[in-house]
Amino acid sequence: MRAAVAAIAALLAASCAAGPQYDVVIRHGTVYDGSGAPGVVEDVAIANDRIAARGTLGGARGREEVDASGLAVAPGFIDMLNHSETSLIADGRSQSGIRQGVTLSVFGESSMGPLSDAMKQDQMARQGDIKFPITWSTLGEALDTLASRGVSTNVASFVSASTIRAYEIGYDNRAPTPEELTRMRAHVRRAMDDGAMGLTTALIYTPAVFAKTDELVELAKVAAESGGMYISHMRSEGDRLLEAIDETLTIARQAHIRAEIYHLKAAGQSNWKKLGDAIAKIEAARREGLEITADMYTYTAGSTGLDASMPPWVQEGGYNAWAQRLRDPAIRTRVRREMTTPGSDWENLLLAAGGDGVLLVGFKNEALRSYQGKTLGEVAKLRGASLQDTAMDLVVEDGSRVQVVYFLMTEDNVKRQIQLPWVSFGSDAASMAAEGVFLKTSTHPRAYGNFARLLGKYVRDEHVIPFEEAVRKLTSLPAETLRVKDRGRLAVGQFADIVVFDPKTIADRATYEQPHQYAVGMRHVWVNGTRVLKDGEHTGARPGRVVKGPGVARIKN
């Protein structure tokens, strides 16, 4: 017995002499901690789901040892505007995001709840290639359902004023009654209690376009009470860009809430010169004391539907009512006229981009998929019709708004925005896989390349901003903006969302012609301490969790 005790004691002593043991030790990488400080060569240790140590850990041992010599080690990247609610149901691996280092996907513009029974039925009826039952009603239930299915990335969400409006008012162009507004405020409060990051709007689309500023202020006040923020695809990013910024600032002031502008841009060549005035407005508000930030994607083209080329009134009532109206010759005449009229009070992206600047990428109707990869101008010529009639016909024939890419911005403005210290990054896209159901339709290359493009093209190759500043804008800046705790920094005690990549080779490969191509240069990714990317290949692990907003902490307290 004494001999056994002595042997155990000897083993323990040897273990202590060798130093502590961790689950993972990442050695000799150049660590960029997310603060904006230059990189430092050191080691990082992981224990369970947290960062356990940093520094020279020569005496430590890891059950798994990773040599990161010559590689960058950074916190996981945060995608401030992600649309993977459906794609993660089809494939929870989040391949296109993970392979760029995205470890937190934040859903926005629309939300997975609250949903009425009628909304569920409508959404299931309009599903495309990915079909699934909608078993949830609230946003909290939706996020928990997604995580329980298994996802490789962490997920978070805002609650959408559009979804709430559809729940209470439908797609009618009118103000809410006092009773409806009371219920709408209650929906926001429930979502905040369930962990929403705040309130989101998408004000060029129906039914959100029908909401007035005072309605949005009242909803934003509820989000503010829970410590949440307001984040918006504004009413205009082109002809009325400056007026749209004014509305965002008004909501921030009156609701006493932090605010962010989704995918900051000046859209349309005639508006490119407005970017300077837009930046000046935002920075003046920041000096005033308002907490105003923005995010962007690293491309000169955006992507949305053909609904952004038609006036809101024709879309009132939802898709079925819209498509029915487009079959009426008299209504078509009016729509055609308004689609070609400059200076309208709605965001006309077809007029801004032109027919050759609208790339068709997503159809539900198999018979129309031969048009994918062609411009609207090319398809109009093939059909012997005008741009406007072609757009209307495609919406009717496809049974959807038809996903398109609009070429709207200038490279000079993209670089100028990247340099702004208060701008983070969002893909404005789903996380996909270059296989299976995703190959049935095209997409915008930002789904596969947004973050790698920043680090490769704009940081390494063109020196637009320093490397350490780019890491800050991908990590701690969005974490601080969202008030997310224990993520966004490489610091002891933080969750072990960690990326290891080669700064010499990281790059996007996706193009507008061939978008389903993974980025290169990302070597290893851990999410909550579990490796999901090893030597550039997905491990199949799905350790993602729901990251909840500040309202949950308020409830607990």
C-alpha positions, 0 to 999 in steps of 0.5 A, spaced: 500 500 500 505 504 501 509 503 495 502 504 491 501 511 494 509 513 493 508 511 486 502 515 485 505 521 489 511 520 484 507 521 478 503 527 481 510 530 482 512 529 475 506 531 472 507 538 476 514 538 474 512 538 467 507 543 468 500 544 467 496 540 462 491 543 457 486 540 452 489 544 447 496 548 446 497 552 440 504 554 440 509 559 436 503 563 433 503 570 432 497 572 436 493 578 435 488 578 441 483 583 438 485 589 441 488 592 435 495 591 438 500 588 434 501 581 434 506 577 439 509 570 438 506 566 444 502 560 445 495 559 447 492 554 451 485 551 451 481 548 457 474 545 456 471 551 452 475 557 455 482 560 453 486 558 459 493 561 458 497 565 454 504 566 453 510 562 453 508 555 455 514 551 454 512 547 461 505 546 459 502 540 455 496 539 451 492 533 449 493 536 443 499 540 440 498 545 434 504 548 431 502 555 429 509 557 427 509 562 421 501 563 422 496 568 425 492 566 431 486 571 432 479 571 436 474 568 431 471 572 427 464 575 428 459 576 422 455 582 423 449 580 418 448 573 416 442 570 413 444 562 415 437 561 418 435 556 412 442 554 410 444 551 417 438 547 417 440 544 410 447 543 413 449 545 420 457 545 418 457 552 416 462 551 411 463 557 407 463 561 414 468 556 418 473 556 412 473 564 413 474 564 420 467 566 422 465 563 429 459 567 430 453 568 425 448 574 427 442 574 424 438 580 421 434 584 417 428 579 418 428 574 424 425 567 425 420 569 430 415 571 432 411 567 427 403 566 427 400 559 424 398 563 418 406 566 417 408 559 418 404 556 413 406 562 408 413 561 409 413 553 408 409 554 402 414 559 399 420 555 401 425 553 395 430 548 395 431 547 402 424 545 405 423 544 413 417 544 418 417 550 422 415 548 429 417 554 433 413 560 434 418 565 438 425 567 436 428 564 442 424 557 440 427 558 433 434 559 435 434 553 440 431 549 435 437 551 430 442 549 435 439 543 438 440 540 430 447 541 431 451 547 428 458 549 427 458 556 428 455 560 434 448 564 432 445 570 435 439 574 432 436 581 432 428 581 432 425 584 426 420 590 426 418 587 419 416 580 422 413 583 428 409 588 423 407 582 419 405 578 425 400 584 427 398 588 421 400 583 415 402 587 409 397 593 409 400 600 408 397 603 414 399 605 421 398 600 427 392 601 432 394 603 439 392 596 441 396 593 435 402 597 437 402 595 444 402 588 442 408 589 437 412 592 443 410 586 447 413 582 442 420 586 442 420 585 450 419 577 449 424 577 444 429 581 448 428 577 454 429 570 450 436 573 448 435 578 442 441 583 440 436 588 439 431 591 434 432 590 426 429 593 420 429 592 413 426 599 410 426 598 403 422 592 403 415 590 405 412 590 410 417 594 413 417 600 408 410 602 411 412 603 418 413 610 420 419 613 424 415 614 430 413 607 430 420 604 430 422 609 435 416 606 440 419 599 438 426 601 439 425 604 446 423 597 448 429 594 446 433 600 449 430 598 456 433 591 455 440 594 453 439 592 446 441 596 440 437 598 433 440 596 427 437 598 420 438 597 413 436 604 412 430 606 407 435 608 402 442 607 400 442 611 394 438 617 392 436 619 399 442 616 403 443 622 407 435 623 409 436 615 411 441 617 416 438 622 419 432 618 420 437 613 423 440 618 428 433 620 430 431 613 432 437 613 436 436 620 439 429 619 441 429 612 443 436 613 447 439 607 444 445 605 440 444 604 433 448 601 427 447 602 419 447 595 416 452 594 409 454 602 409 454 604 402 453 609 397 449 606 391 449 608 384 454 612 380 450 619 381 451 617 389 458 615 390 460 622 392 455 622 398 459 618 402 463 623 405 457 627 407 454 620 410 461 619 414 461 626 416 454 626 419 455 619 423 462 622 426 458 628 428 453 624 431 458 620 435 462 626 437 455 628 440 455 622 444 451 617 440 453 610 439 453 610 432 457 604 428 456 601 421 458 594 418 459 593 410 461 587 405 468 588 401 464 588 394 462 593 389 455 589 388 450 588 393 444 582 393 437 582 394 431 581 390 427 584 384 422 587 389 427 592 390 426 594 383 419 595 383 414 600 388 412 598 394 405 599 393 404 594 388 407 589 393 402 591 399 399 584 401 405 580 400 407 575 394 401 573 392 397 579 392 404 582 388 404 577 383 396 577 382 397 585 380 403 584 376 398 580 371 394 586 370 395 590 364 393 597 367 397 596 373 403 593 369 403 600 365 403 604 372 409 599 375 413 600 368 412 607 368 415 608 376 420 603 375 423 608 369 422 614 373 428 618 377 427 621 384 422 616 386 420 616 394 422 608 394 429 605 393 429 603 385 435 599 385 434 597 377 434 604 375 441 605 379 444 599 376 441 598 369 439 592 366 447 590 365 448 591 372 443 586 375 445 579 375 440 573 376 443 568 381 437 565 384 430 562 382 425 557 385 423 555 378 427 549 375 425 552 368 428 559 369 435 556 372 438 557 365 438 564 366 442 564 372 449 567 371 446 572 366 444 579 366 437 582 366 439 586 360 441 579 357 435 575 359 430 581 356 434 581 349 433 573 349 425 574 351 424 580 346 422 584 352 423 591 356 427 590 362 421 592 366 417 587 363 422 582 364 423 583 371 415 583 372 414 576 368 420 573 372 417 574 379 410 572 376 413 565 373 418 564 379 413 564 384 418 568 388 422 575 388 428 572 384 435 573 387 439 578 384 446 581 384 446 589 383 452 592 381 452 599 385 458 601 388 465 604 387 472 600 389 474 607 392 468 608 397 469 600 399 476 602 401 474 608 404 469 605 408 474 599 410 479 605 414 473 607 418 475 605 425 467 604 427 466 599 421 465 592 422 464 587 417 458 582 415 457 578 409 449 579 408 449 572 406 448 565 408 453 560 410 453 555 404 457 549 402 460 548 395 456 541 394 449 538 395 443 543 394 447 549 394 449 548 387 442 548 385 442 556 385 448 561 384 449 566 389 453 572 391 461 571 392 461 574 399 457 568 402 464 565 401 469 570 401 467 576 405 472 576 410 478 572 407 477 578 401 478 583 407 485 580 409 488 578 403 486 583 398 485 589 402 490 588 408 495 584 405 495 586 398 493 593 398 495 595 405 488 599 406 489 598 413 494 594 418 493 587 419 492 588 427 486 593 425 483 588 421 483 583 426 480 588 431 474 590 426 473 582 425 473 581 433 472 585 439 469 591 435 463 587 433 463 584 440 463 590 444 458 593 439 453 587 441 455 587 448 457 580 447 461 578 453 467 573 453 468 573 446 472 577 441 478 577 444 484 572 445 484 573 453 484 568 459 477 566 461 474 568 454 470 562 450 475 559 446 473 561 439 480 561 435 482 561 428 489 560 426 491 562 418 496 563 414 496 571 412 501 570 406 496 565 403 489 567 406 484 569 400 477 569 397 476 564 391 469 566 389 467 570 383 460 572 380 461 567 375 463 561 380 461 563 387 461 556 390 468 556 391 471 556 398 476 561 401 483 559 402 489 560 407 484 558 414 488 552 417 484 551 424 478 553 427 475 552 434 468 554 436 467 553 444 474 549 445 472 544 439 476 544 433 471 544 427 477 546 422 483 542 422 489 543 416 483 546 412 478 541 412 472 541 416 472 536 422 464 535 422 464 537 429 458 542 431 459 545 437 455 552 436 451 555 441 446 560 441 449 567 444 444 571 447 443 579 448 443 583 454 436 582 456 437 575 458 442 578 464 437 583 466 432 578 467 436 573 471 438 579 475 
